[in-house]
């Protein structure tokens, strides 16, 4: 009487194939999640810019610096429905052009008034250190170029 079952080699082969598939898919899925978080933050920065553009009509002809941190108080003036940034500053120039820099826990985003698109960088990158010191506090008030 023969017992039917899998041999040790067959089981090891299946385990090795599953491990190879996992090694391929885990980094891909991780990268997709990171890209999704980055795009979400980019949309938040863009939403903040739109809120600031609406606010700029109230202060037309004057230059204004807005503190976008939750404790700064200026964010309450804006009609912004997204998640509040951890820190940030916006500058509205006299001609109505907007510069912005803001960060959450993972990313920093900025747009100078001459830039066409929002630029998103990792919070711990050397680019964000141009705007933040090593202690992660903002050191530039507004972005002029």
LOGUTOR-98162 format. One record per residue (C-alpha): residue in three letters; y, x, z; residue number from 1. Coordinates in steps of 0.25 Angstrom, whole numbers, plus 5000, padded with zeros to 4 digits. Each point is the difference from the previous one (the first is absolute). Last residue first. Layout:
N
+-----+------+------+------+-----+
: res :   yy :   xx :   zz :   n :
+-----+------+------+------+-----+
: ala :    Y :    X :    Z : NUM :
...
+-----+------+------+------+-----+
This chain:
145
+-----+------+------+------+-----+
: res :   yy :   xx :   zz :   n :
+-----+------+------+------+-----+
: unk : 5333 : 5056 : 4972 : 145 :
: unk : 5004 : 4991 : 5012 : 144 :
: unk : 4989 : 4996 : 5010 : 143 :
: unk : 5005 : 4995 : 5013 : 142 :
: unk : 5000 : 5004 : 5015 : 141 :
: unk : 4991 : 5012 : 4999 : 140 :
: unk : 4993 : 5005 : 5012 : 139 :
: unk : 4990 : 4989 : 5003 : 138 :
: unk : 4991 : 5002 : 5011 : 137 :
: unk : 4985 : 5005 : 4997 : 136 :
: unk : 5001 : 5011 : 5010 : 135 :
: unk : 4998 : 5010 : 4989 : 134 :
: unk : 5013 : 4995 : 4995 : 133 :
: unk : 5001 : 4988 : 4990 : 132 :
: unk : 5007 : 4999 : 4987 : 131 :
: unk : 4996 : 5014 : 4994 : 130 :
: unk : 4987 : 4998 : 5009 : 129 :
: unk : 4996 : 4988 : 4991 : 128 :
: unk : 4999 : 5010 : 4988 : 127 :
: unk : 4992 : 5010 : 5008 : 126 :
: unk : 4989 : 4989 : 5002 : 125 :
: unk : 4997 : 4994 : 5014 : 124 :
: unk : 5005 : 4986 : 4997 : 123 :
: unk : 4993 : 5000 : 4986 : 122 :
: unk : 5009 : 4997 : 4989 : 121 :
: unk : 5005 : 4988 : 4993 : 120 :
: unk : 5011 : 5001 : 4989 : 119 :
: unk : 5007 : 4987 : 4997 : 118 :
: unk : 5004 : 4999 : 4985 : 117 :
: unk : 5013 : 5002 : 4991 : 116 :
: unk : 5006 : 5011 : 5009 : 115 :
: unk : 5015 : 5002 : 4999 : 114 :
: unk : 5003 : 4992 : 5013 : 113 :
: unk : 4989 : 5008 : 5007 : 112 :
: unk : 4987 : 4993 : 5003 : 111 :
: unk : 4992 : 5003 : 5012 : 110 :
: unk : 4986 : 4997 : 5005 : 109 :
: unk : 4993 : 5006 : 5012 : 108 :
: unk : 4985 : 4998 : 5003 : 107 :
: unk : 4990 : 4999 : 5011 : 106 :
: unk : 5006 : 4994 : 5012 : 105 :
: unk : 5011 : 4993 : 4993 : 104 :
: unk : 5012 : 5007 : 4994 : 103 :
: unk : 5014 : 4997 : 4993 : 102 :
: unk : 5010 : 5006 : 4992 : 101 :
: unk : 5010 : 4992 : 4991 : 100 :
: unk : 5011 : 5003 : 4991 :  99 :
: unk : 5007 : 4987 : 4994 :  98 :
: unk : 5011 : 4999 : 4989 :  97 :
: unk : 5011 : 4990 : 5003 :  96 :
: unk : 5012 : 5008 : 4995 :  95 :
: unk : 5005 : 5002 : 5014 :  94 :
: unk : 4986 : 5007 : 5003 :  93 :
: unk : 4989 : 4992 : 5008 :  92 :
: unk : 4992 : 5010 : 5008 :  91 :
: unk : 4987 : 4997 : 5006 :  90 :
: unk : 4993 : 5006 : 5012 :  89 :
: unk : 4986 : 5000 : 5005 :  88 :
: unk : 4991 : 5000 : 5012 :  87 :
: unk : 4987 : 4993 : 5004 :  86 :
: unk : 5002 : 4990 : 4989 :  85 :
: unk : 4999 : 4985 : 5002 :  84 :
: unk : 4989 : 4993 : 4994 :  83 :
: unk : 5004 : 4991 : 4989 :  82 :
: unk : 5009 : 4988 : 5000 :  81 :
: unk : 5014 : 5006 : 4998 :  80 :
: unk : 5012 : 4992 : 5000 :  79 :
: unk : 5009 : 5011 : 5005 :  78 :
: unk : 5010 : 4999 : 5012 :  77 :
: unk : 4988 : 5002 : 5010 :  76 :
: unk : 4997 : 5013 : 4993 :  75 :
: unk : 5014 : 5005 : 5005 :  74 :
: unk : 4995 : 5000 : 5015 :  73 :
: unk : 4996 : 5014 : 5001 :  72 :
: unk : 4988 : 4998 : 5009 :  71 :
: unk : 4991 : 4995 : 4989 :  70 :
: unk : 5004 : 5012 : 4991 :  69 :
: unk : 5008 : 4996 : 4988 :  68 :
: unk : 5013 : 5006 : 5004 :  67 :
: unk : 5010 : 4996 : 4989 :  66 :
: unk : 5012 : 5009 : 4995 :  65 :
: unk : 5011 : 4992 : 4993 :  64 :
: unk : 5010 : 5004 : 4989 :  63 :
: unk : 5010 : 4989 : 4997 :  62 :
: unk : 5003 : 4993 : 4987 :  61 :
: unk : 4990 : 4989 : 5002 :  60 :
: unk : 4996 : 4997 : 5014 :  59 :
: unk : 4994 : 4987 : 4999 :  58 :
: unk : 4994 : 5003 : 4986 :  57 :
: unk : 4993 : 5012 : 5006 :  56 :
: unk : 4992 : 4990 : 5008 :  55 :
: unk : 4993 : 4995 : 4988 :  54 :
: unk : 4998 : 5015 : 4995 :  53 :
: unk : 4995 : 5003 : 5014 :  52 :
: unk : 4989 : 4990 : 4999 :  51 :
: unk : 4996 : 5004 : 4986 :  50 :
: unk : 4999 : 5015 : 5006 :  49 :
: unk : 4991 : 4995 : 5011 :  48 :
: unk : 4991 : 4993 : 4991 :  47 :
: unk : 4999 : 5013 : 4992 :  46 :
: unk : 4997 : 5008 : 5012 :  45 :
: unk : 4989 : 4989 : 5004 :  44 :
: unk : 4994 : 5000 : 4986 :  43 :
: unk : 4999 : 5016 : 5001 :  42 :
: unk : 4993 : 4998 : 5014 :  41 :
: unk : 4990 : 4990 : 4993 :  40 :
: unk : 4998 : 5010 : 4989 :  39 :
: unk : 4997 : 5011 : 5010 :  38 :
: unk : 4990 : 4992 : 5008 :  37 :
: unk : 4993 : 4996 : 4987 :  36 :
: unk : 4999 : 5014 : 4995 :  35 :
: unk : 4994 : 5004 : 5014 :  34 :
: unk : 4990 : 4989 : 4999 :  33 :
: unk : 4996 : 5004 : 4985 :  32 :
: unk : 4999 : 5015 : 5005 :  31 :
: unk : 4990 : 4996 : 5011 :  30 :
: unk : 4992 : 4991 : 4990 :  29 :
: unk : 4999 : 5012 : 4991 :  28 :
: unk : 4997 : 5010 : 5011 :  27 :
: unk : 4989 : 4991 : 5005 :  26 :
: unk : 4994 : 4996 : 4986 :  25 :
: unk : 4994 : 5014 : 4996 :  24 :
: unk : 4995 : 5005 : 5013 :  23 :
: unk : 4994 : 4986 : 5003 :  22 :
: unk : 4993 : 5000 : 4986 :  21 :
: unk : 4994 : 5014 : 5003 :  20 :
: unk : 4995 : 4995 : 5014 :  19 :
: unk : 4994 : 4988 : 4994 :  18 :
: unk : 4992 : 5009 : 4990 :  17 :
: unk : 4996 : 5010 : 5011 :  16 :
: unk : 4995 : 4988 : 5008 :  15 :
: unk : 4992 : 4994 : 4989 :  14 :
: unk : 4994 : 5014 : 4997 :  13 :
: unk : 4996 : 5002 : 5014 :  12 :
: unk : 4993 : 4987 : 5001 :  11 :
: unk : 4992 : 5003 : 4987 :  10 :
: unk : 4996 : 5014 : 5005 :   9 :
: unk : 4995 : 4994 : 5014 :   8 :
: unk : 4991 : 4990 : 4992 :   7 :
: unk : 5003 : 4986 : 4999 :   6 :
: unk : 4990 : 4989 : 5004 :   5 :
: unk : 4986 : 4994 : 4996 :   4 :
: unk : 4988 : 5002 : 5009 :   3 :
: unk : 4987 : 5003 : 4993 :   2 :
: unk : 4987 : 4994 : 5004 :   1 :
+-----+------+------+------+-----+
